[in-house]
Amino acid sequence: MLFRYKKSFEKIAMGLLSFMPKERELKKLQQTMHIYEENPDWQLFLWKKGDDFVGLLGVEVGEKSYTIHHLSVNPSHRGDGIGHEMVDKIQDIMQDRKMLATDETEAFLKKCPVKKGGL
């Protein structure tokens, strides 16, 4: 299940975000978290499986589109379809907006079914 980020999830979110290649350094992680906490157009979501948060999805929302900047799954849960489930759910949340990718997320997103335009 996808949950919207809140400050009490900060350490969990930073841990999941650190699995992304460009987010490994603490200073970079803190800068990224600051963007999600301060900019209302940048939204962060966590995926909960059972009692644990095992995935993270970060989007920048525009009027007609949204860009998936961050997509991360705990390595021990990779291959379980969690990434695809997160992308499917965010498409439901974003409704008629077009899904876009960054260089970092494009390869994975091209493997996911697209519900409304995009990629």
Backbone as a ProteinNet text record, in pm:
[ID]
protein_1_A
[PRIMARY]
MLFRYKKSFEKIAMGLLSFMPKERELKKLQQTMHIYEENPDWQLFLWKKGDDFVGLLGVEVGEKSYTIHHLSVNPSHRGDGIGHEMVDKIQDIMQDRKMLATDETEAFLKKCPVKKGGL
[TERTIARY]
84	0	88.8	50.2	126.8	80.7	177.3	149.7	222.2	155.6	219.3	321	436.3	543.7	499.3	542.9	531.6	661.5	687.4	816.3	856.3	760.9	794.8	854.3	843	899.7	1037.8	1095	1215.5	1331.7	1364.8	1479.4	1455.2	1332.9	1298.8	1310.9	1257.8	1263.7	1408.5	1490.5	1630.6	1702.3	1670.1	1730.3	1693.4	1566.6	1521.4	1577.9	1582.5	1635.6	1784.2	1854.5	1999.1	2031.8	1933.6	1957.1	1969	1929.4	1943.3	2088.1	2148.1	2290.8	2334.7	2254.4	2295.1	2257.9	2204.3	2155.6	2230.6	2349.3	2418.6	2483.8	2526.5	2594.6	2492.4	2526	2434.4	2391.7	2485.4	2450.8	2350.1	2371	2278.5	2141.3	2140.1	2012.2	1936.2	2007.3	1943.4	1887.5	1961	1912.7	1786.5	1786.6	1669.7	1549.7	1569.4	1459.6	1403.9	1492.1	1449.7	1357.2	1390.4	1305.7	1165.2	1158.1	1026.4	948.7	1018.9	950.5	905.6	977.1	949.5	870.2	876.2	810.5	684	567.6	442.2	425	497.9	488.8	571.1	657.7	739.4	677	632.2	561.1	633.5	646.7	716.9	618	627.5	539.2	623.3	573.1	639	544.3	600.1	522.1	538.5	426.8	428.5	382.7	463.2	429.2	432.7	317.9	309.7	331.7	429.1	458.7	573.5	632.7	754.7	736	803.7	812.6	927.6	899.7	1000.2	1025	950.4	968.5	942.1	995.5	982.1	962.5	877	849.8	840	917.2	914.4	878.5	780.3	732	730.6	747.9	728.1	600.1	501.8	370	351.4	313.1	278.6	129.7	83.9	-58.4	-109.2	-30	-74.3	12.5	119	209.1	273.9	341.6	421.8	546.2	655.7	783.3	824.3	852.9	902.4	1053.8	1096.9	1239.3	1307.3	1235.6	1294.8	1204.6	1265.9	1195.3	1293.9	1263.1	1357.8	1284.2	1341.6	1287.2	1400.7	1371	1467.8	1521	1653.7	1710.2	1653.6	1617.2	1564.2	1422.6	1359.6	1224.3	1220.6	1336.1	1340.2	1300.6	1234.9	1187.5	1049.7	990.4	857.2	745.9	781.1	680.6	642	714.1	678.7	695.4	802.2	822.4	707.9	665.3	552.1	423.3	403	283.2	282.4	398.2	405.8	373.4	428.3	402.8	254.8	197.7	55	-30.4	1.1	-76.9	-60.5	61.8	80.5	6.9	-5.1	-83.9	-231	-281	-418.9	-433.5	-335.9	-341.3	-334.2	-248.5	-227.1	-332.2	-418.8	-532	-494.3	-536.5	-520.8	-388.1	-299.7	-170.1	-81.1	5.4	99.9	220.6	263.8	378.7	507.1	603.6	734.1	842.1	960.2	1070.8	1193.8	1288.7	1420.8	1515.4	1639.1	1737.4	1752.3	1743.9	1760.4	1643.1	1522.7	1404.4	1349.9	1396.3	1337.7	1345.8	1461.6	1477.1	1375.8	1355.6	1258.8	1116.1	1085.3	947.6	905.3	999	965.2	917.1	947.4	903.6	764.7	712.4	583	470.7	353.5	238.3	199	170.9	131.6	-18.5	-86.5	-232	-275.3	-197.4	-237.8	-115.5	-99.5	10.3	144.8	240.8	368.5	468.6	589.9	708.1	699.5
-117.6	0	124.4	225	347.6	450.8	505.8	607.4	735.5	849.1	979.2	1001.9	1054.7	1081.9	1180.3	1155.7	1253.9	1251.6	1357.6	1378.4	1260.1	1191.7	1078	960.7	962.7	857.8	896.6	1006.9	1062.5	963	897.3	805.2	686.2	635.6	524.4	569.5	688.4	741	762.7	817.3	839.2	706.1	606	474.7	416.5	424.2	372.3	455.5	585.8	674.8	647.8	606.6	583.2	464.9	383.9	274.4	325.2	451.7	508.3	554.6	525	553.2	697	795.1	935.2	990.8	908.7	956.1	891.6	844.6	768.6	854.2	973.9	1059.8	1130.2	1142.9	1201.5	1342.8	1425.2	1562.7	1566.3	1483.5	1476.9	1426.9	1324.8	1274.7	1384.2	1460.2	1567.4	1674.9	1707.8	1806.7	1757.4	1631.1	1573.7	1571.9	1530.4	1528.1	1668.8	1767.8	1906.6	1950.1	1909.9	1943.8	1885.8	1759.4	1695.5	1756.2	1799.6	1856.4	2000.3	2075	2218.3	2255.2	2173.7	2208.1	2124.2	2186.3	2110	2034.2	2074	2003.6	1875	1858.8	1737.6	1651.2	1532.7	1445.8	1312	1268.4	1144.8	1044.7	920.7	813.7	694.1	621.8	500.3	382.7	267.8	146.2	57.7	18.2	-66.2	-206.6	-303.9	-445.2	-509.3	-556.1	-607.8	-493.9	-509.5	-406	-314.3	-339	-267.6	-181.8	-67.3	13.4	-42.3	-82.5	-149.9	-79.9	26	95.9	244.1	319.9	464.5	512.1	612.3	671.2	821.8	896.8	1042.3	1104.9	1194.9	1256.9	1409.4	1473	1616.2	1632.8	1698.3	1706.5	1840.5	1830.6	1948.6	1947.4	2047	2058.2	1943.9	1907.4	1805.2	1679.7	1682.4	1567.6	1557.4	1446.6	1427.8	1349.9	1380.9	1316.4	1230.9	1104.1	1015.8	1034.9	1099.8	1128.2	1016.3	957.1	855.5	733	615.8	489.2	389.8	339.8	253.9	145.2	25.9	-87.2	-148.3	-180.6	-247.5	-370.3	-388.2	-500.5	-637.8	-658.9	-789.5	-813.8	-710.9	-724.8	-703.7	-688.9	-671.2	-800.5	-787.1	-904.2	-950	-880.4	-914.7	-835.9	-749.6	-669.7	-540.8	-504	-383.8	-256.7	-248.8	-131.1	-112	-220.7	-213.4	-174.5	-227.7	-192.6	-44.5	9	151.1	237.5	202.3	278.9	269.7	152.3	134.7	223.3	224.1	302.1	452.4	497.1	641.3	687.5	599.6	634.8	654	571.8	590	722.7	755.2	879.2	1001.9	996	1111.3	1122.3	1026	1024.5	1056.8	1170.7	1201.1	1267.4	1282.9	1342.7	1242.4	1294.4	1212.6	1178.6	1052.8	1009.1	1032	1098.2	1122.7	1060.7	1043.2	981.5	1071	1043.5	1105.5	1002.5	1043.5	947.7	828.7	855.6	749.3	652.5	701.3	615.6	561.6	613.9	578.6	429.4	367	225.3	137.4	162.4	81.9	113.4	240.7	279.7	229.4	211.9	157.8	13.2	-54.6	-193.7	-200.5	-86.2	-82.4	-46.2	-107.9	-68.8	76.7	149.8	290.2	301.1	365.6	379.3	503	611.7	736.5	802.9	793.5	862.3	834.6	916	909.5	816.4	834.1	762.2	744.4
0	0	0	-76.1	-90.3	11.9	87.2	188	150.5	169.7	147.7	259	224.1	319.7	426.3	547.4	655.3	733.2	806.2	873.6	961.4	1021.9	1108.7	1030.4	896.5	811.1	757	804.8	743.8	736.5	845.8	845.9	753.1	751.3	662.3	517.2	487.4	351.2	307.4	394.3	359.3	335.1	413.3	393.1	258.3	221.6	92.1	-23.6	-5	-107.5	-132.1	-28.4	-41	-132.6	-167.8	-262.6	-406.2	-429.9	-564.3	-582.5	-696.6	-717.5	-688.3	-724.8	-706.2	-569	-482.2	-352.3	-234.7	-256.1	-151.3	-44.1	-79.3	17.9	107	235.1	333.2	294.7	251.3	216.8	101.5	-0.1	-113.8	-68.2	17.9	72.3	145.4	227.2	303.2	210.7	103.3	6.5	-63.3	-101.7	-169	-75.5	48.4	144	165.7	168	186.6	71.8	-50.9	-166.3	-146.2	-106.9	-88.7	28.5	130.3	247.4	225.5	141.7	127.2	2.8	-101.3	-227.4	-243.8	-243.7	-253.1	-385.6	-490	-618.2	-619.3	-522.1	-509.9	-400.4	-438.2	-343.5	-331.2	-208.3	-178.2	-119.4	-164.8	-118.4	-74.1	25	73	54.5	17.8	-1.5	120.5	179	297.5	261.9	300.8	281.5	419.7	465.1	601.8	699.2	788.2	887.2	845.9	729.7	691.8	567	567.7	446.7	364	241.1	158.5	24.8	-5.1	-131.2	-117.6	-213.4	-212.8	-355.8	-372.8	-503.1	-485	-562.7	-553.5	-686.1	-685.2	-808.2	-797	-911.4	-924.6	-1006.1	-949.1	-1010.4	-1080.3	-1207	-1285.2	-1314.4	-1386.4	-1416	-1504.6	-1606.8	-1700.4	-1699.4	-1621.4	-1617.6	-1479.5	-1458.6	-1338.1	-1377.1	-1308.6	-1338.2	-1219.6	-1245.8	-1139.9	-1132	-1024.2	-1002.3	-923.6	-832.5	-745.3	-737.7	-747.4	-736.8	-679	-560.3	-490.3	-413.1	-415.8	-340.8	-258.8	-135.1	-49.1	-122.9	-129.5	-206	-168.9	-44.3	-5.1	-57.2	-114.8	-170.1	-321.4	-382	-527.5	-596.1	-708.1	-781.3	-737.2	-639	-588.8	-658	-752.6	-822.8	-753.2	-648.2	-571	-654.4	-730.8	-816.7	-913.1	-975.9	-1069.6	-996.8	-877.3	-799.8	-763.1	-725.1	-690.8	-812.5	-927	-1049.4	-1087.8	-1075.3	-1105.3	-1014.5	-886.1	-788.7	-811.6	-843	-863.8	-988.9	-1088.1	-1206.9	-1169.7	-1077	-1030.1	-956.3	-873.2	-794.9	-885.4	-986.1	-1074.6	-1184.4	-1195	-1287	-1430.9	-1483.7	-1625.2	-1661.8	-1565.2	-1596.6	-1669.3	-1753.9	-1829.7	-1741.8	-1741.5	-1662.3	-1741.6	-1677.9	-1737.1	-1649.2	-1705.9	-1633.1	-1639.8	-1553.1	-1560.3	-1622.2	-1646.5	-1698.6	-1604.4	-1474.1	-1374.2	-1368.5	-1392.5	-1375.9	-1507.9	-1619.6	-1748.9	-1782.1	-1761.8	-1799.3	-1726.9	-1596.6	-1522.3	-1567.1	-1581.2	-1615.8	-1752.8	-1843.1	-1974.4	-1965.3	-1854.9	-1834.3	-1771.4	-1728.8	-1660	-1756.2	-1738.8	-1821.5	-1792.8	-1897.8	-1885	-1905.8	-1811	-1818.8	-1896.8	-1889	-1953	-2014.3	-2144.5	-2212.2	-2148.3	-2177.1	-2108.9	-2172	-2127.4	-2172.9	-2320.4
[MASK]
+++++++++++++++++++++++++++++++++++++++++++++++++++++++++++++++++++++++++++++++++++++++++++++++++++++++++++++++++++++++

